[in-house]
Amino acid sequence: MKSLKEMSKTELLGLRQEWQKEYENFQKKGLTLDMSRGKPSVEQINLSMEMMDILNSQTNLVGEQGIDCRNYGLLDGIEEAKRLLAEINEVAVENLILYGNSSLSIMYDMISRSFSHGITGNTPWHKLEKVKFLCPVPGYDRHFLITEYFGIEMICVPMTEKGPDMDLIESLVEEDEEIKGIWCVPKYSNPQGITYSDETVIRFANLKPAAKDFRIYWDNAYSIHHLYEEKQDFLLEILKECKKAGNPDIVFKFCSTSKVTFPGSGVAALAASTANLNDIKKQLVIQTIGPDKVNQLRHARFFANVDDVKRHMMKHAEIIRPKFEAVLSILDEHLSGLDAGTWIKPRGGYFISFDALPGCAKAIVKKAKEAGVVLTPAGATYPYGKDPEDKNIRIAPTFPSLDEMVNAAELFSLCVKLVSVEKYIAS
Ligand SMILES: Cc1ncc(COP(=O)(O)O)c(C=O)c1O
C-alpha cells in the first residue's frame, strides 16, 4: 500500500471507513488482552521450578565459607552467589555486593542515602537547593518515578541508535553541578532494545562532571536477555572502562535475576568501585543484618556457573522470540511504508518501542483499550509521564500467549492506522 501521506482526501476517507468497520468487528470479539506488562509468562517462570527442589529439610545449608545460611551473617552475600552474579554482571567479585530480591529497591536506596547522608563525604542532597538527573528518553518509567518521588528535576536526553546523545550529556554534566546522575539501561534498553555502542560507553567512562558526587546509574537489567543464540548485542564493561579512564568511582552498576528465575524472588546485586562500596557498606550495616542467604544458596546451587545461566536464558528466548517476531511481522505487514509510525526490531530485552505520528500515542492507546487491549499508558516512558510529542508506545510481548499476542498486535496495528488516517484527514 502507498503511504497515507501521498493519498488524496477521498482515498483517506475510503480507508477510514474500511478500517472503522474492521475495528467494530474487533470490538464485537470482546477481547480482554494485556500488552502492558513487562513480565515473564508462566511458561518462562516454570523453567526455574526445579530450583524449588534444590533445598529441602534434608539439605546442608552451610555455604562455601562455612556459614549456616539459615542464620544471620555475611552482610554482602555468600561467596558462591556473589561469584555467579559477578559473572552475570561481568565484574570482579570484590566489586560486587548482593542485596535482597530487587535491583530497583537498591536504586531507590542509593538515591535515598544520597539525600540523607550524601555520597562519599559529599554534601547530602537534602541540603542542596536543587538536584537534577538526566533521563535518556524513552526510558524506564520506574526509574523516573524514583527521581520524581524525591523531587529531583529530570532533564530529558534523546536516545539515538548508539545510546543517549553524548554531546548533550557531556555539555550538561560538565557545566552544571546540580546534575548528580543519569539513568541508563545500556543493554537492550527499556523500551527500545538499544545497546550502547563502544564509543558511547567510553564517552560515559570519560565524563568530567562538575559535581564530584555525579554517578552513572547503569541498570544492567537485560545483560543476558538475548532473543537469539547467534545475533547478540555486545556491551563494553563500564567498570573496566571507568578504571581505565581514571574515573573508577563514577558508576553504580545494577543487576538481578528477576527475569532469569522468579521476578520478585530473585537475587539483586550492585557493582561499584571499592571506595563506593566501602561508603555504601557503612550505611548498609545499619539498615540490615544481612540479606536472604537461603535464596542466594538456592540460586548458586541451581546454576553451576554463568554458562548454565546463559543456557537457561536461551530457553527463555525460545519461548519469547516467537512472540516478538509475531508482533514485528504484523507491524511490518500492516504498517510498512504507510508513514504511520516507526519501530525498532530488538535482539533482546523485554519490549518493542513504537513511535506513532506526533500527537497520536494517547489516542491509539485509548482506541486499543476500547476494543479490549490494554497498552502501557502513553507518556509512561517519559519523566512525569509526559511525552512532549505524544508519540511513544511501549509494547510488552512476553506475558500473553502467542495467540493473544497475535490478536493484540493486529488490533494495535489497526488502531495505529485509524488514528493516523484521522490525522492525515485533519491536516
Ligand atoms: C530496566 C529495568 N530495571 C529494573 C527492573 C526491575 O528489576 P528488579 O526486579 O530487580 O527490581 C526492570 C523490570 O522491568 C527493568 O525493566
The ligand as a Gaussian input file, in Angstrom:
#p B3LYP/6-31G(d) Opt

LIG

0 1
 C       15.352000      -1.664000      33.249000
 C       14.797000      -2.372000      34.433000
 N       15.422000      -2.293000      35.608000
 C       14.959000      -2.916000      36.702000
 C       13.797000      -3.660000      36.658000
 C       13.303000      -4.298000      37.910000
 O       14.275000      -5.149000      38.406000
 P       14.151000      -5.869000      39.815000
 O       13.069000      -6.879000      39.710000
 O       15.496000      -6.455000      40.035000
 O       13.806000      -4.820000      40.839000
 C       13.091000      -3.772000      35.439000
 C       11.838000      -4.527000      35.373000
 O       11.074000      -4.442000      34.459000
 C       13.611000      -3.110000      34.303000
 O       12.995000      -3.161000      33.123000

